[in-house]
Amino acid sequence: MFAITEDAAAAIKGIVGAPGLPEGAGLRITQEQHAEADGDGEARRTDLRLSVVAEPEEGDEVLADERIFLAPETATFLDDKLLDADIVDDEVQFSLDIQAETQ
């Protein structure tokens, strides 16, 4: 299950709670697949896109407490990931890691 650190949750709440945004706005995460040629043939790269939107699109998975909307294919990709955030020079820098397995 997609997990979010407290720092990432606080950063997202600050972003979507900015003045001028509608009540219920959220951070939508989508993905784009790219094929790249490498030395052994073709490799695939996934780029994530973050955007502030007024509401989720039909089919989005909604993490209501964090105000995150995940496009359907992105929810599957992020299933075992952990989203973190750092603030550097008044800018939010998000990072994504694979969650440590608990036993």
trRosetta pair geometry for C-beta under 8 A, 3 or more apart (Angstrom, degrees):
i j d omega theta_ij theta_ji phi_ij phi_ji
1 79 6.5 -38 -94 -163 21 66
2 63 7.4 -101 89 -65 122 141
2 70 7.1 163 -3 -70 168 156
2 75 7.1 -97 -24 -149 135 64
2 78 4.4 28 -98 131 119 106
2 79 6.2 -73 -49 -112 76 24
2 81 6.0 -1 -124 62 75 83
2 83 7.3 24 180 -11 96 106
3 81 7.4 -158 37 102 73 46
3 82 4.8 -20 76 -110 103 76
3 83 7.2 -173 95 22 50 71
3 99 5.9 89 23 -93 129 128
4 8 4.7 -124 -170 87 89 124
4 9 5.2 107 129 -59 121 88
4 12 7.7 -33 -167 0 144 141
4 63 7.5 125 -12 148 137 159
4 66 5.6 76 50 -107 167 157
4 68 7.3 177 -66 -20 148 152
4 82 7.5 169 -86 -161 23 59
4 83 4.8 -15 -113 62 73 105
5 8 4.7 97 54 7 79 100
5 9 7.0 -142 95 -4 42 87
5 82 6.8 63 -41 173 90 100
5 83 6.8 -136 10 94 80 57
5 84 4.5 35 11 -110 138 75
5 85 7.1 -161 66 18 111 72
6 9 5.6 -54 -146 38 33 112
6 10 6.2 34 156 -19 66 106
7 10 5.9 -55 -148 37 29 110
7 11 6.3 29 154 -20 64 107
7 84 6.1 34 70 -164 117 73
7 85 4.9 -157 128 62 94 81
7 86 7.0 12 156 -79 143 43
8 11 5.6 -54 -146 36 32 112
8 12 6.3 31 156 -19 66 106
8 66 8.0 10 118 -149 92 130
8 83 4.7 132 -158 120 166 92
8 84 5.3 -126 -47 -136 114 21
8 85 4.1 132 -96 -7 61 103
8 94 6.7 72 -124 -126 104 92
9 12 5.9 -55 -147 37 29 109
9 13 6.3 29 155 -18 64 107
9 65 7.7 -17 -144 126 124 95
9 66 5.2 -96 -124 -117 88 99
10 13 5.8 -54 -146 37 30 111
10 14 6.4 32 154 -20 63 106
10 85 7.7 -148 62 68 79 131
11 14 5.7 -57 -154 36 30 113
11 15 6.4 29 151 -20 65 106
11 85 4.0 -92 6 123 155 163
11 87 7.0 -174 -101 -66 111 93
11 92 4.6 122 -166 -129 128 134
11 94 7.5 -175 102 -80 151 87
12 15 5.6 -54 -148 35 34 111
12 16 6.1 10 164 0 70 109
12 27 5.2 -94 -144 -3 106 141
12 66 5.7 38 86 178 150 88
12 67 6.2 177 144 67 112 95
12 68 6.5 -35 -162 -66 157 94
12 85 7.7 -175 -33 -32 77 155
13 16 6.5 -62 -134 49 26 94
13 17 5.5 17 166 -12 63 124
13 66 7.5 -99 -55 -150 85 53
13 67 6.9 118 -95 26 60 124
14 17 6.0 -65 -132 46 19 105
14 18 7.3 51 156 -59 55 81
14 92 7.8 161 75 -62 122 135
15 18 6.3 -31 -173 -24 31 111
15 27 6.3 53 90 -72 134 116
15 52 6.3 -141 151 -87 106 122
15 92 6.8 -67 -61 7 119 156
16 21 6.2 -140 -169 123 51 160
16 25 4.7 -169 -162 101 92 93
16 26 5.5 11 -123 -111 150 29
16 27 5.9 -110 -55 -37 118 81
16 52 6.2 179 -98 -136 73 104
16 67 4.8 -142 76 121 165 146
17 21 7.3 -148 -144 58 8 127
18 21 5.3 79 68 -6 79 119
21 25 4.2 -68 164 8 116 161
21 52 6.7 -77 -119 164 135 129
21 54 7.7 -168 -171 -102 80 65
22 25 5.3 124 63 -51 70 99
22 54 4.9 32 43 -139 132 96
22 55 8.0 -40 88 -42 131 85
24 54 7.2 42 93 172 92 61
24 55 6.1 12 128 -92 115 83
24 67 7.8 180 -167 -129 37 110
25 52 6.1 25 168 179 119 93
25 53 6.7 176 -155 91 78 35
25 54 5.5 -52 -102 -121 81 37
25 55 7.6 -77 -106 -54 43 47
25 67 7.1 45 100 -178 50 131
26 52 7.5 180 95 -147 26 59
26 53 6.3 -21 65 62 71 80
26 55 7.4 64 19 -125 104 24
26 56 6.6 -4 52 -59 140 80
26 62 7.6 -83 -115 -140 177 90
26 67 3.9 -152 -114 171 88 81
26 68 6.1 -173 179 -85 113 14
26 69 4.9 105 104 -18 134 100
27 50 5.9 -12 -174 -165 104 98
27 51 7.4 149 -157 75 57 31
27 52 6.1 -37 -99 -96 61 61
27 53 7.8 118 -128 19 15 79
27 66 8.0 -58 39 138 110 91
27 67 6.4 87 10 115 78 85
27 68 5.3 -27 69 -111 93 68
27 69 7.1 179 85 24 40 75
28 50 7.4 150 76 -154 49 46
28 51 5.2 -23 59 65 97 85
28 52 7.6 150 13 -113 82 11
28 53 4.6 23 -14 7 125 128
28 56 6.9 149 -98 -117 105 62
28 57 7.4 64 -133 -3 142 98
28 60 7.0 -69 -130 -127 100 145
28 68 7.8 141 -94 -168 28 54
28 69 4.3 -27 -103 73 76 107
28 70 7.7 172 -155 -80 58 22
28 71 7.1 68 178 -42 97 85
29 48 5.9 -12 -166 -171 98 110
29 49 7.1 152 -154 76 48 51
29 50 5.8 -15 -99 -99 74 69
29 68 6.6 3 -5 -171 111 101
29 69 7.2 169 18 83 66 54
29 70 5.4 -16 61 -110 101 68
29 71 6.8 -125 95 8 56 84
29 74 5.3 -177 115 156 89 150
29 78 7.2 51 114 -47 144 152
30 48 7.3 151 81 -157 39 59
30 49 4.8 -17 64 58 89 103
30 51 7.6 -1 11 13 106 109
30 71 4.4 54 -109 -9 77 141
30 74 5.6 -130 -132 -48 31 142
31 46 5.4 -11 -169 -171 122 102
31 47 6.7 150 -157 79 65 45
31 48 5.4 -36 -98 -101 77 61
31 49 7.1 179 -89 12 25 81
31 71 7.0 -145 12 62 75 126
31 73 6.3 -113 48 106 113 102
31 74 4.7 156 -11 -95 103 92
31 77 5.8 39 -36 30 163 163
32 46 7.3 151 75 -156 43 54
32 47 4.8 -14 59 61 96 98
32 49 6.5 58 -13 -24 104 114
33 44 6.0 -20 -166 -166 98 109
33 45 7.5 144 -159 76 50 46
33 46 5.9 -25 -100 -100 64 71
34 44 7.0 144 77 -158 46 57
34 45 4.7 -22 65 63 100 95
34 46 7.7 178 20 -82 77 24
34 47 6.5 41 -8 -9 118 107
35 42 5.3 -4 -173 -176 105 117
35 43 7.4 149 -157 78 55 37
35 44 5.9 -33 -99 -99 61 68
35 45 7.9 174 -87 19 14 77
36 42 7.0 148 75 -158 35 65
36 43 5.2 -27 67 66 89 87
36 44 7.5 153 19 -101 78 18
36 45 5.7 32 -5 -8 122 116
37 41 7.4 -109 -144 150 65 26
37 42 5.9 -43 -99 -100 53 67
37 43 7.8 114 -144 19 6 78
38 41 6.8 3 59 60 79 43
38 42 7.2 133 19 -123 78 16
38 43 4.7 36 -9 -10 126 118
40 43 8.0 70 63 -53 92 98
46 77 6.5 -171 -178 -153 160 146
48 74 7.2 100 -126 -138 93 118
48 96 7.2 100 8 -32 153 152
50 94 6.9 107 -43 20 157 153
53 56 7.4 107 95 -87 129 31
53 57 7.8 -38 150 -36 162 85
53 69 6.7 -62 56 41 124 142
55 69 7.9 101 158 -70 36 155
56 60 3.8 -138 -175 66 113 141
56 62 5.2 -93 -45 -83 159 106
56 69 3.8 -176 -105 -128 94 133
57 60 5.1 106 56 -32 67 115
57 69 7.2 116 16 160 69 136
57 71 7.3 13 53 -105 122 79
59 71 7.6 29 106 -156 101 56
59 72 5.0 -45 154 -45 109 119
60 69 4.4 7 168 -175 145 97
60 70 6.0 143 -166 65 81 41
60 71 6.1 -46 -108 -93 82 36
60 72 7.1 -114 -99 -45 34 66
61 69 7.4 149 73 -161 46 48
61 70 4.3 -18 58 60 99 105
61 72 7.0 116 -22 -100 91 50
61 75 4.3 83 11 -95 141 144
62 68 7.5 154 -157 84 45 53
62 69 5.6 -14 -104 -106 71 73
62 70 7.8 -158 -70 22 27 75
63 66 4.6 -3 119 45 114 107
63 67 7.5 -46 89 23 77 12
63 68 4.2 6 50 56 113 99
63 69 7.8 -146 24 -69 72 31
63 70 7.2 58 -14 -14 100 106
64 67 7.1 20 -167 -74 32 47
70 74 4.9 -143 -172 93 86 105
70 75 4.1 110 124 -74 131 84
70 78 6.5 -116 -135 39 138 139
71 74 4.3 78 59 9 85 115
71 75 7.1 -151 83 -18 39 82
72 75 5.9 -49 -151 21 29 113
72 76 7.4 24 155 -12 60 100
73 76 6.0 -52 -160 33 38 111
73 77 6.6 38 146 -18 67 108
74 77 5.4 -55 -148 39 39 114
74 78 6.0 24 158 -10 72 113
75 78 6.1 -65 -142 46 25 102
75 79 7.0 60 151 -65 59 80
76 79 5.8 -17 -161 -31 34 116
77 81 7.7 10 130 -13 67 133
78 81 4.6 -78 -156 38 64 124
78 83 7.8 2 -158 -47 123 106
78 96 7.8 -92 -124 -146 92 128
80 98 5.9 8 126 -151 101 81
80 99 5.5 -127 177 28 65 103
81 96 5.3 -10 -172 -170 127 101
81 97 6.8 142 -158 76 73 36
81 98 6.2 -60 -105 -103 59 42
81 99 6.5 172 -141 -26 7 88
82 96 7.2 147 73 -157 48 52
82 97 4.8 -23 59 66 100 90
82 98 7.3 39 11 128 91 8
82 99 4.8 120 -40 -82 104 77
83 94 6.3 -20 -166 -165 95 109
83 95 7.6 150 -156 79 49 44
83 96 5.9 -20 -100 -101 63 74
84 94 7.1 146 81 -158 45 58
84 95 5.0 -19 66 63 96 92
84 96 7.7 -180 23 -81 75 27
84 97 6.8 20 0 4 115 110
85 92 5.4 -17 -166 -166 120 100
85 93 6.8 147 -156 76 64 44
85 94 5.1 -31 -97 -100 83 63
85 95 7.3 172 -85 17 33 72
86 92 7.6 146 76 -155 39 52
86 93 5.0 -19 63 61 89 99
86 95 7.3 29 -1 -7 100 112
87 90 6.9 7 180 -112 102 19
87 91 7.1 153 -156 72 61 32
87 92 5.9 -33 -99 -95 69 58
87 93 7.6 166 -97 16 19 78
88 91 5.8 -33 71 64 71 86
88 93 5.4 12 15 -7 116 124
